[in-house]
């Protein structure tokens, strides 16, 4: 009996790209709203994750702090569950294709498009002493980050939708001139995206740039610090653990507790029926401590093995360069640049 050689090849996994700036320790909001979802995506998608330290340069950085924060961010991503064998995990500045494609794409981006970016206006207002050209053009670098990897999907929050739309517009404009060069990326919107709010002002998103250190949880905070911050979290005067409109502080704590324990809101309301906010806030703090304990332990292990971290980011950079250079090479041929004298060896 003849062997059937007409079996169809397995479908290519869709590719996801996302990046995070090395601006210090991740907050609980970063972890629940983004990084934890990145971990879950690794089995279903072909994932590319970057520590985007070039983007961090739009704000004046202290060199040693930037270096340390970059390595720390790599270790934190791995501690959270990003597997450098499953995913391409790399440091942006190690892969030259990002800066090179960014320059080309800036020549296909209109001034008016960049001037309409709301984040440029917001950040300019926050840092009026340093309104630099990089702050104005960094959405083009973000577009290069995405388009280099022929990305299908980009995990985005509300504040990033405008940047993704610009990347799509640039790709469509370039493709309209030169043919099918770039994949047109779509947004990826997880069904259960956790939005963690400030503990001191639950109408605002949790952020480590908050002036009040009690407003946010860093995932490397000590257990006693985490519990203390939750004990001081803003609630309301009702003294009832219930999820409903107008109870922003309680709603925020219930959402966090739900993620940390796996309990739904009805079960949480039943658990704390007739009990005060003191018991509830203590329980939330302790649940978060236990959820983050393995992350802190793995992080400490990675940070004590710098040789392993270096091996991971070196391999990640090589893989990222090999994949991204295919796109850059195609772009260079299309626009008329001579052959690259320093093309990377394609060993991945």
Helices and strands as residue ranges (DSSP letters): E 15-20, H 28-30, I 31-35, H 36-41, E 46-51, G 55-58, H 63-80, E 88-91, G 92-94, H 97-106, H 111-115, H 118-126, H 133-147, E 153-155, G 158-160, H 161-178, E 186-188, G 213-215, H 223-231, H 248-261, H 265-271, H 277-303, H 306-335
